[in-house]
Every structure is written in C-alpha cells, then in structure tokens.
Amino acid sequence: MGTRSREDGLPTRALSVVVPPRVVGASNQKVRTSIGSHRDHQLAKMLSRRIARVSTIRSTGAALAAPARRLPTIQQRTFFPDGINDKKTLEAKYPDYPALTEAEDPGMNGGYVNPPFIKRQHRDPYGNWWDKQERRNFGEPVHEDHDLLGIFSPYEYTWTTAGPGALMIGTFVATFLVVVGAIYVTYPDRPTFPREFENGLQRELGGASALRARQEGDEDP
C-alpha cells in the first residue's frame, strides 16, 4: 500500500491489487486515451489564451502608435436645426453692413445721427428731466461719445478763463507782499533791554564750564 497526491492536493491511497493482463491492457488503453484527450484540451486552451494575449498586445500597440483622439474644448456642433443656424439663413436675417465711404457716411458710424456735442453738466440742474441725475429725457438719443459728455465725465471748469484767473492770482501775491513789507517797516522796537549780571553769574551757574548769563560789556542783542 502506498500514498500519492491527487490533483487537488489531497493524498490518496493506492492499493496493490492483482489484475489480469487483459484487464490491465484495456485499462491502460483507456487511461492513455483519456490522458491524450485531456492533453489536447489543455493545449487548445493554452493556444486560445496565447492568441488572445497576442491580439490584446497588438491592439494596445496600435492604440499607442495611433494619435490620441482629443476631446474638443468647445462644442463643434449645435442642436439647432439648419433653418435657424444655417449660414445662408443667418446671412439673410443679419446681412453685413455695406462698407461706405466718408462722403456716403459722414463720421463712419453707420448713419447714426448724433445729438449736439454738449456736456450734461451745462444743462439746467433744476429742469424737469426724466432722469434727474443724468439730466436726460426718456427716449432721447445718446451721443456716441457719451463717455465724454455724461454727468460723471471730468468736470469742465468754466467759472473763469485763463486771463482773469492769472490776474486774480497776481493780485493776491502783490497784496501779500505789500502787507508783509508794511509790517516790517512799522513794527516797533522792543521796549525792554536785557539785564546784566555781575561776572555773568559764573560761580552761581556752576563755574567756568557752565553757560553764564549776560554781563556788563557784552554786545547788544
């Protein structure tokens, strides 16, 4: 009696039994046939796996070799029908403005008629305007240079001109100088005179190294 391992890993016992030669030959033939068929099945299975691996490798290599298809950053198509989004339909509905010369279109603004070039600050601030802040009525056309004429544009100082302004500044400077000169000439002298001390209070103030007071014989202040 001996032991041998099965395919699943569990040990099995083998019994030594005396079998006739014919039975042994027939059984050997069956065993060989079953072993051969099992071997063919395993070979076919291995071959199919190899073919699958080769095809997978080839497809992967082809995918790597081919340029990657990138997704578009913007949508190339729309979901509108051609009757709405067609180029001919758009050209018919919204034709391009004809290119006109300066003589045909003064100002080159498409024939837009501008109102007078007047700043809103010059309008009556107490007028009965529809827009009190902008001093504008409802439906009134706006100048194409409204950023230069609106109420929030730079304020234009119109109270005086350059000539009268320079005259006023010169008058102020001259008046200031005249007043300063008059004060300098008429300012009275001091009614007092600095007091003099004996020896300048040298000993009282700390000695020869100390700052002494005024003494007789010093210069007049």
C-alpha positions as CSV (number, residue, x, y, z in Angstrom):
1,M,0.0,0.0,0.0
2,G,1.3,3.4,-0.9
3,T,0.1,7.0,-1.0
4,R,0.1,9.5,-3.8
5,S,-1.2,13.1,-4.2
6,R,-4.3,14.0,-6.2
7,E,-4.7,16.9,-8.5
8,D,-6.5,18.9,-5.8
9,G,-3.5,18.3,-3.4
10,L,-5.2,15.8,-1.1
11,P,-3.3,12.5,-0.5
12,T,-5.0,9.3,-1.7
13,R,-4.1,5.7,-1.0
14,A,-3.2,3.3,-3.7
15,L,-4.0,-0.4,-3.2
16,S,-1.9,-3.1,-4.8
17,V,-4.4,-5.4,-6.4
18,V,-3.6,-8.2,-8.8
19,V,-5.4,-7.6,-12.1
20,P,-5.4,-9.9,-15.1
21,P,-3.3,-8.8,-18.1
22,R,-6.2,-8.2,-20.4
23,V,-7.9,-6.0,-18.0
24,V,-4.7,-4.2,-17.4
25,G,-4.1,-3.7,-21.1
26,A,-7.7,-2.4,-21.7
27,S,-7.4,-0.1,-18.7
28,N,-4.1,1.2,-19.9
29,Q,-5.6,1.9,-23.3
30,K,-8.5,3.9,-21.7
31,V,-6.1,5.8,-19.5
32,R,-3.9,6.7,-22.5
33,T,-7.0,7.8,-24.4
34,S,-8.2,9.9,-21.5
35,I,-4.7,11.4,-21.0
36,G,-4.4,12.2,-24.7
37,S,-7.8,13.9,-24.8
38,H,-7.1,15.8,-21.7
39,R,-3.7,16.9,-23.1
40,D,-5.3,18.1,-26.3
41,H,-7.9,20.0,-24.4
42,Q,-5.1,21.7,-22.3
43,L,-3.1,22.5,-25.5
44,A,-6.2,24.1,-27.2
45,K,-6.9,26.1,-24.1
46,M,-3.3,27.4,-23.9
47,L,-3.3,28.2,-27.6
48,S,-6.5,30.2,-27.3
49,R,-5.0,32.1,-24.4
50,R,-1.9,32.9,-26.4
51,I,-3.9,34.1,-29.3
52,A,-6.0,36.3,-27.0
53,R,-2.8,37.7,-25.5
54,V,-1.3,38.5,-28.9
55,S,-4.4,40.2,-30.1
56,T,-4.6,42.3,-27.0
57,I,-0.9,43.3,-27.3
58,R,-1.4,44.2,-31.0
59,S,-4.5,46.2,-30.3
60,T,-2.7,48.0,-27.4
61,G,0.3,48.7,-29.6
62,A,-1.9,50.1,-32.4
63,A,-3.7,52.3,-29.9
64,L,-0.5,53.6,-28.6
65,A,1.0,54.2,-32.0
66,A,-2.1,56.0,-33.3
67,P,-2.5,59.6,-32.3
68,A,-4.8,60.1,-29.3
69,R,-8.2,61.5,-30.2
70,R,-8.5,64.6,-28.1
71,L,-11.9,65.9,-27.0
72,P,-12.8,69.3,-28.4
73,T,-12.6,72.2,-25.9
74,I,-15.7,73.7,-27.5
75,Q,-18.7,72.1,-29.0
76,Q,-18.3,71.7,-32.7
77,R,-22.0,71.1,-33.4
78,T,-25.1,72.7,-32.1
79,F,-28.5,71.2,-31.6
80,F,-30.3,73.9,-33.5
81,P,-31.9,72.9,-36.9
82,D,-30.4,74.2,-40.1
83,G,-33.3,76.6,-40.6
84,I,-32.1,78.6,-37.6
85,N,-28.4,78.0,-37.6
86,D,-27.7,77.7,-41.3
87,K,-25.1,80.1,-42.7
88,K,-27.5,81.2,-45.5
89,T,-30.3,81.8,-43.1
90,L,-28.1,83.9,-40.8
91,E,-26.8,86.0,-43.8
92,A,-30.4,86.6,-45.0
93,K,-31.6,87.6,-41.5
94,Y,-28.5,89.6,-40.4
95,P,-26.7,90.8,-43.6
96,D,-23.3,92.6,-43.2
97,Y,-23.5,96.3,-43.2
98,P,-22.3,97.7,-46.5
99,A,-18.9,99.4,-46.5
100,L,-19.5,103.1,-47.2
101,T,-17.1,105.9,-47.9
102,E,-16.6,109.0,-45.7
103,A,-18.7,111.0,-48.2
104,E,-21.6,108.5,-48.1
105,D,-21.4,108.1,-44.3
106,P,-20.0,111.1,-42.5
107,G,-18.5,110.1,-39.2
108,M,-18.3,106.4,-40.3
109,N,-20.9,105.5,-37.7
110,G,-23.5,103.7,-39.7
111,G,-25.6,106.7,-40.4
112,Y,-26.3,107.4,-36.7
113,V,-27.4,111.0,-36.1
114,N,-25.6,112.3,-33.0
115,P,-27.2,115.0,-30.8
116,P,-25.2,118.2,-30.3
117,F,-21.9,117.8,-28.5
118,I,-22.9,119.3,-25.2
119,K,-21.9,118.1,-21.8
120,R,-24.7,117.2,-19.4
121,Q,-23.2,119.5,-16.7
122,H,-24.2,122.5,-18.8
123,R,-27.9,121.5,-18.7
124,D,-30.2,123.1,-16.2
125,P,-29.9,121.1,-12.9
126,Y,-33.4,122.1,-11.8
127,G,-35.1,121.2,-15.1
128,N,-38.0,118.7,-15.3
129,W,-35.8,115.8,-16.6
130,W,-37.0,112.2,-16.7
131,D,-33.6,111.2,-15.4
132,K,-32.7,113.8,-12.8
133,Q,-29.2,112.6,-12.3
134,E,-28.1,112.4,-16.0
135,R,-30.4,115.4,-16.9
136,R,-31.9,113.4,-19.8
137,N,-35.4,112.7,-21.0
138,F,-36.9,109.4,-21.9
139,G,-36.1,108.2,-25.4
140,E,-33.6,110.9,-26.0
141,P,-30.8,109.7,-28.3
142,V,-27.3,109.4,-26.8
143,H,-24.2,110.8,-28.3
144,E,-21.7,108.2,-29.4
145,D,-19.1,110.0,-27.2
146,H,-21.3,109.8,-24.2
147,D,-18.4,108.8,-22.0
148,L,-17.0,112.3,-22.6
149,L,-20.3,114.1,-22.2
150,G,-22.1,112.3,-19.3
151,I,-22.6,113.7,-15.9
152,F,-19.8,111.5,-14.5
153,S,-17.3,112.7,-17.1
154,P,-14.5,115.0,-15.9
155,Y,-15.9,118.3,-14.7
156,E,-15.2,121.2,-17.0
157,Y,-14.3,124.4,-15.0
158,T,-16.0,127.3,-16.7
159,W,-16.3,129.9,-13.9
160,T,-13.4,132.0,-15.3
161,T,-10.8,131.9,-18.1
162,A,-7.1,131.9,-18.0
163,G,-6.6,135.7,-18.3
164,P,-8.8,136.8,-15.4
165,G,-7.5,133.8,-13.3
166,A,-3.9,134.9,-13.7
167,L,-4.9,138.5,-12.9
168,M,-6.6,137.4,-9.6
169,I,-3.6,135.2,-8.6
170,G,-1.1,138.1,-9.3
171,T,-3.3,140.5,-7.2
172,F,-3.3,138.1,-4.3
173,V,0.6,137.7,-4.4
174,A,1.1,141.5,-4.7
175,T,-1.3,142.2,-1.8
176,F,0.5,139.7,0.4
177,L,3.9,141.2,-0.2
178,V,2.7,144.7,0.4
179,V,1.2,143.7,3.8
180,V,4.4,141.9,4.8
181,G,6.6,144.9,3.9
182,A,4.3,147.3,5.8
183,I,4.5,145.2,8.9
184,Y,8.3,145.0,8.7
185,V,8.7,148.8,8.3
186,T,6.2,149.8,11.1
187,Y,7.0,147.1,13.6
188,P,8.0,148.8,16.9
189,D,11.3,148.1,18.7
190,R,11.4,146.2,22.0
191,P,10.5,148.4,25.0
192,T,12.9,146.5,27.3
193,F,16.7,145.8,27.4
194,P,18.4,142.6,28.6
195,R,19.5,142.7,32.2
196,E,23.3,142.5,33.0
197,F,24.7,140.5,36.0
198,E,28.0,140.8,37.8
199,N,30.5,138.4,36.2
200,G,27.6,136.8,34.4
201,L,26.7,134.7,37.5
202,Q,29.5,132.4,36.6
203,R,30.0,131.0,40.1
204,E,26.3,130.7,40.8
205,L,25.6,128.8,37.5
206,G,28.3,126.1,38.1
207,G,31.7,127.5,37.2
208,A,33.8,128.4,34.2
209,S,32.4,125.5,32.1
210,A,28.8,126.5,32.6
211,L,26.8,128.8,30.3
212,R,26.9,132.2,32.0
213,A,24.4,135.0,31.9
214,R,24.8,138.4,30.3
215,Q,27.3,140.7,32.0
216,E,28.5,144.2,31.5
217,G,30.5,144.8,28.4
218,D,28.7,142.1,26.2
219,E,27.4,143.0,22.8
220,D,23.9,144.5,22.4
221,P,21.4,141.9,21.3
